[in-house]
Amino acid sequence: MGRQRKRIVTNDGVSHPRTEDKPPLLHRKEKKKKTDLGKIFINISIGLCIFSLIWFFYALYMRSYLAKRVVTLHPSPRVLDMNSSSAEVSPQRFWGSYRPQVYFGMKTRSPLSPVTGLMWLRQFSDVDVNLRHTCEQGDRLQGYGWLMHDGVSFGVQEIRDGDFTLTTEFVKRMGGEHGGDWTWRITAKQHSSAAHAPVISLMFYVAMDTQGSLQAHVEQRNRLSTITGSSEELGNFKVTFRKPTGGDAATAKYASYNYLQTVSPGLEKLTDIVKNSLNRRFVFSPPSGERRPYIAVDTYKPPHHHHQQKPADTRKESDFVVHQVTVQTPFQIEVLFESGSFHDRPDQLAGSVLTEALEKRKEEFDQKFENTFGLQAKGFTQSQVKFSKTALSNMVGGMGYFYGQSIVQSVYNEYPLLYPEGPLFTAVPSRSFFPRGFLWDEGFHQLLLSKWDPQVTREAVAYWLDLINVEGWIPREQILGDEARSKVPAEFVVQRNENANPPTLFLALQELVEQLAAQPNAPSTQETLRFLRRLYPRLQTWFEWYNTTQVGPKPNSYRWRGRDKDTNLFLNPKTLTSGLDDYPRASHPSADERHVDLHCWMALVSGIMAKVAQLLGEPHQEYEHTHQTLSDNHLLAELHWSDQLHTFCDYGNHTQAVELQQEKVYVPPGQPRHQFPVARLVRSVRRAPKLQFVNALGYVSLFPFLLHILRPDSAKLEHILRDMRDPDRLWTPYGLRSLSRTDPLYMKRNTEHDAPYWRGAIWININYLAVRALHHYGNLEGPYQGLAATLYQELRTNIVSNVYRQYMETGYIWEQYNDSTGRGQGSHPFTGWSALTLLMMAEQY
């Protein structure tokens, strides 16, 4: 039986069951509910903690993954095999003048190539030590540059320095397994009427780059007769220094000799090492003349940096040998490089043999030049033809081979990173000021070089695209190696992966595709087809990078990233990524901007991608659709045409009411002024910006015309042509100015230190595009065909005449030209895109 409950009798006499400790049922339910809620809360908290940990570690992983992408190269096979430039695969192009940053020098297309070069100084001059080596505008030479250069086997250069001229020539000869032999000939002549001919010291050198060795062979106490050496790429080799002769004659000349044998921690140190080894203890004593002390290399003495703690240079030191010969003009000297693997050499490439080889190469160059460009047939004078050969030769002779690592950064990196090591074979804009690769310049360079030597263009484009990372980004300025980095201000060294540059390499690809279409069965064009097939995966990724990272706020609009953010200091924040630097954009950078030039670049590029895809049998419909959409003139007008201004414009947060003013610095009474900051020029905004079209008329306004996006029957084409021809806007007797003379920012400084750059000056690359576009529309039926054809003839004549005239007056082709006088200005020589003058002369577009 079960236990009976006790009953409790109360005062009312009624018995009740005993409840004792049992709580009421409702209370028990509430307690249970609280317990369940607590467990749920604990479980949720544990779950959130686990999720947070997972998310934290996933975020760490993703940040690490994204941080590494900027330095992760594209996974597709390289366009060029790593040994494609080796002596075994490409012996004819192995050696070359691939050191554009020096006045005269050669190296191989290999990562750790020995380098050879020339330094010189004039003895007994008013200047203490006027040593020449790297191309410097501060040297103030009257002119220097290649007169002839075929890019493969020979070159002839003229250097005018004060009262004498140096002519540097080289010829290569194939043989052996390491790129064969080459010989230099240096001829010095006086070109003034001074009573005493100048005495010049030439310093020939060979320097190794972390591998290989050199041995100096000295005769007659201090005359270096030969250098022997060996390296992995060259095997054994010998450099012979012949004695100077009297100009063209074979007569011997009196000379004093010196040499230096030391080591160098890096190629950028060579000039300093020579300067710090100079001594005046030597005497120049010709048989018929006075004895005079002269400056010569002696023993290298590292400079002492008083009160400066400089970190020790831990790089591996390499052999460096200099041969100095001091002789009075006129004279001629030959330097021979002979490969140890060239066993069946018929004779030395020197003397009359060298002269014969040079004459043969010059004749072949002249013939190829006329066959390619036909300037004589067009009626140009001999002087104009010589100028045009100089333009081509300086671009060809400005090709450089660089190897090293860029310094890059993404938003996921706290500090800059080293990009993977790699080579680059590229033309440079200016040997003196920009002796390195620039992405948007290179497309213009290859427009000319593709006419002369399509193989050079294929290789250059391949080298650039082999530098692309997995995201599809290419660092826009290639500063590879210590020698290149030593010429670049620190603020421009780091490259950021959100920043683009105009994809002008597609202009060169367009040229190659057109050559392929014109001669489908030619061997060179078949090589182009194979090249495009290897290139294509990288082109796809590159295009996609532009089409995702540079998009604008509206569908089918685009915006350059990387504008200057400190709007307080800039009259108009620069857009370096566009290539047009300080050209006026929206006064207040924002994500609402739309850039018309980038829109047009994408229209052009998508069309070229469609053609390349069709040629390769790849799907092209998406590229074609993008091209048709972006080329739609109604869409272009909707995004960028201002009915008020009657021109194509950028769009953004903009006001015209800006100016630079001296900032006010408060100085308390009685305090000395010099203890307070110097007043700067800062931007003053007199009227608040608003979203509107940017009322700047200039190069950017022309892009729908420049890149052939406008239909030939578009009424907007007439507005563009009339703006171009208006002298108060863009027209000058020397070419189109970059910004209308009526613009508020015309020729205005951007900061107290930044002179106007793309705010009025005449630039040849955009003028070339304008002449090409006029030629295009002048040959298409439409209401403005006649006007375009007339402007074509006038603009082409103006540009060619002025660039030629300035070259004849100054000895240089220039970076830009003054829109008021036509005078050359900026860096010089600038035989990058300014050399496109030759294509305008040849009417090859």
Sequence and secondary structure as in RCSB ss.txt:
>XXXX:A:sequence
MGRQRKRIVTNDGVSHPRTEDKPPLLHRKEKKKKTDLGKIFINISIGLCIFSLIWFFYALYMRSYLAKRVVTLHP
SPRVLDMNSSSAEVSPQRFWGSYRPQVYFGMKTRSPLSPVTGLMWLRQFSDVDVNLRHTCEQGDRLQGYGWLMHD
GVSFGVQEIRDGDFTLTTEFVKRMGGEHGGDWTWRITAKQHSSAAHAPVISLMFYVAMDTQGSLQAHVEQRNRLS
TITGSSEELGNFKVTFRKPTGGDAATAKYASYNYLQTVSPGLEKLTDIVKNSLNRRFVFSPPSGERRPYIAVDTY
KPPHHHHQQKPADTRKESDFVVHQVTVQTPFQIEVLFESGSFHDRPDQLAGSVLTEALEKRKEEFDQKFENTFGL
QAKGFTQSQVKFSKTALSNMVGGMGYFYGQSIVQSVYNEYPLLYPEGPLFTAVPSRSFFPRGFLWDEGFHQLLLS
KWDPQVTREAVAYWLDLINVEGWIPREQILGDEARSKVPAEFVVQRNENANPPTLFLALQELVEQLAAQPNAPST
QETLRFLRRLYPRLQTWFEWYNTTQVGPKPNSYRWRGRDKDTNLFLNPKTLTSGLDDYPRASHPSADERHVDLHC
WMALVSGIMAKVAQLLGEPHQEYEHTHQTLSDNHLLAELHWSDQLHTFCDYGNHTQAVELQQEKVYVPPGQPRHQ
FPVARLVRSVRRAPKLQFVNALGYVSLFPFLLHILRPDSAKLEHILRDMRDPDRLWTPYGLRSLSRTDPLYMKRN
TEHDAPYWRGAIWININYLAVRALHHYGNLEGPYQGLAATLYQELRTNIVSNVYRQYMETGYIWEQYNDSTGRGQ
GSHPFTGWSALTLLMMAEQY
>XXXX:A:secstr
      EEE TTS EEE  TT   HHHHHHHHHHHHHHHHHHHHHHHHHHHHHHHHHHHHHHHHHHHHHTT B S
S  SS TTTTSTTT GGGTEE   TTBSSEEEESSTT  EEEEEEEETT SSS   B B  GGG  SEEEEEEE 
SSSEEEEEEEETTEEEEEEEEEE  TTTT EEEEEEEEEE S  SS  EEEEEEEEE  SS EEEEEEETTTEEE
EEEEEETTTEEEEEEE   BSTTS  B   EEEEEEEEES GGGHHHHHHTTEEEEEEE  TTS  EEEEEE   
     TT       S  EEEEEEEEEEESSEEEEEEEEETT     S S HHHHHHHHHHHHHHHHHHHHHHH T
TTTT  HHHHHHHHHHHHHHHHTEEEEEE  EEE TT SS EE   EEEEEE SBTTTB SEEHHHHHHHHHHHH
HH HHHHHHHHHHHHTT BTTS   SEE  SHHHHTTS GGGTEEETT     THHHHHHHHHHHHHH TTSHHH
HHHHHHHHHHHHHHHHHHHHHHHHSB SSTT B        TTT SS   GGGT TTS   SS  TT B HHHHH
HHHHHHHHHHHHHHHTT   HHHHHHHHHHH HHHHHHHHEETTTTEE  EEEE S EEEEE      TTS GGG
S    EEEEESS  EEEE    BGGGGHHHHTT S TT HHHHHHHHHHH TTTT  TTS BSB TTSTTTT  S
SSS   SSSS B HHHHHHHHHHHHHHHTS STTHHHHHHHHHHHHHHHHHHHHHHHHHHS   SEE TTT  EE
SSSS  SGGGGHHHHHHT  
